[in-house]
């Protein structure tokens, strides 16, 4: 990731140096277009960097937890968190969903289908056992039905993810 960031910063710097020689700075749109074009080309480098890293991002994130809490608390208390939300606002959020969020959501859902199935499998197996247990209980009176409902709730409350 660091390599990609350095690449992007370097590409931006090169662009600025070349135009600085002529005295003209590129427009924000030109810089953004160049960034988008070059960053899009770096997808393979990004994937390769992730595959070949010797760092454990999970362990690093856990170790950085106190700093995260400190920074989040500071930004909440000094108002920068709320100001950042206000800068985007409801209209900005809706625009982002309209232009990219909808497709990203759909792609993420499709790619997660197997993972969701694997997560639900043990829960559904557990529920099947609870269902069989409840089906074996009396079901004649209101009290019977209440006992069945309570048994279901109690058993589901005791479910622990594997």
C-alpha positions in Angstrom: 0.0 0.0 0.0 2.8 2.4 0.8 4.3 1.7 -2.6 1.1 2.6 -4.3 0.8 5.8 -2.3 4.3 6.8 -3.1 3.6 6.0 -6.8 0.6 8.3 -6.7 2.3 11.1 -4.9 5.2 10.8 -7.3 3.0 10.9 -10.4 1.2 13.9 -9.0 4.6 15.6 -8.3 5.8 14.8 -11.8 2.7 16.4 -13.2 3.2 19.5 -11.1 6.9 19.7 -11.9 6.3 19.5 -15.7 3.6 22.1 -15.6 5.6 24.3 -13.2 8.3 24.5 -15.8 5.8 26.3 -18.1 4.5 28.3 -15.2 1.0 26.8 -15.4 -0.5 24.5 -12.8 -2.9 21.8 -13.9 -6.5 22.1 -13.1 -8.0 20.1 -10.2 -9.9 18.1 -12.8 -6.7 17.3 -14.8 -5.0 16.2 -11.6 -8.0 14.0 -10.6 -8.2 12.5 -14.1 -4.5 11.6 -14.1 -4.8 10.2 -10.6 -7.8 8.1 -11.6 -6.1 6.8 -14.7 -2.8 5.9 -13.0 -4.5 4.6 -9.8 -6.8 2.3 -11.9 -3.7 0.9 -13.6 -2.2 0.0 -10.2 -4.9 -2.6 -9.3 -2.5 -5.5 -9.9 0.2 -3.8 -7.9 -2.2 -3.3 -5.0 -3.3 -7.0 -5.1 0.3 -8.2 -5.3 1.3 -6.0 -2.4 -1.5 -7.4 -0.2 -0.6 -11.0 -1.2 3.1 -10.5 -0.5 3.1 -8.4 2.7 4.9 -9.6 5.8 2.7 -7.4 8.0 -0.5 -8.6 9.7 -3.0 -5.7 9.3 -5.3 -7.3 11.9 -2.6 -7.3 14.6 -1.5 -3.8 13.6 -5.1 -2.5 13.9 -5.6 -4.2 17.3 -2.3 -2.7 18.5 -3.4 0.7 17.3 -6.7 0.5 19.1 -5.9 3.0 21.9 -4.7 5.5 19.3 -7.9 5.0 17.3 -10.1 5.6 20.4 -8.0 8.6 21.3 -8.3 10.2 17.8 -12.0 9.4 17.5 -12.7 10.9 20.9 -10.6 14.0 20.1 -12.3 14.5 16.7 -15.7 14.1 18.4 -14.9 16.5 21.2 -13.3 19.2 19.0 -16.2 19.2 16.5 -14.2 18.0 13.5 -16.2 14.7 13.3 -19.5 16.6 13.1 -18.1 19.1 10.7 -16.9 16.3 8.4 -20.4 14.9 8.4 -21.9 18.3 7.6 -19.5 18.8 4.7 -21.0 15.8 3.0 -24.5 16.0 4.3 -27.5 14.1 3.2 -27.4 15.2 -0.4 -23.7 14.2 -0.7 -24.4 10.9 0.8 -27.3 10.3 -1.6 -25.2 11.4 -4.6 -22.4 9.0 -3.6 -24.8 6.1 -3.3 -26.4 7.1 -6.7 -23.0 7.4 -8.5 -21.0 4.5 -7.0 -22.5 3.1 -3.8 -25.3 1.2 -5.4 -23.0 -0.8 -7.7 -20.4 -1.3 -5.0 -23.1 -2.6 -2.7 -24.4 -5.0 -5.3 -20.9 -6.3 -6.2 -20.1 -6.8 -2.5 -23.3 -8.7 -1.9 -22.7 -11.0 -4.9 -19.1 -11.6 -3.9 -20.1 -12.4 -0.3 -22.8 -14.9 -1.1 -20.6 -18.0 -0.3 -19.4 -16.4 3.0 -22.9 -15.6 4.0 -23.9 -19.2 3.3 -21.0 -20.5 5.4 -22.1 -18.2 8.2 -25.7 -19.2 8.1 -25.1 -23.0 7.9 -24.3 -23.6 11.6 -27.2 -21.3 12.7 -29.7 -23.1 10.5 -28.5 -26.5 11.7 -28.9 -25.3 15.3 -32.4 -23.9 14.5 -33.3 -27.3 12.9 -32.5 -29.0 16.2 -34.5 -26.4 18.2 -37.4 -26.8 15.7 -37.4 -30.6 16.2 -37.3 -30.1 20.0 -40.2 -27.6 19.9 -42.2 -29.8 17.5 -42.0 -32.6 20.1 -43.6 -30.5 22.8 -47.3 -30.4 23.5 -49.3 -28.0 21.3 -52.9 -28.2 22.6 -53.4 -25.3 25.0 -52.4 -21.6 25.0 -50.0 -22.6 27.8 -48.5 -25.3 25.6 -48.0 -22.7 22.8 -46.4 -20.3 25.2 -44.1 -22.9 26.5 -43.0 -23.7 22.9 -42.4 -20.1 22.2 -40.4 -19.6 25.4 -38.4 -22.8 24.6 -37.6 -21.4 21.2 -36.5 -18.0 22.6 -34.4 -19.6 25.3 -32.6 -22.0 22.9 -32.0 -19.3 20.4 -30.6 -17.0 23.1 -28.1 -19.8 24.0 -26.8 -20.1 20.4 -23.1 -19.3 20.1 -21.4 -18.7 16.8 -18.8 -21.5 16.1 
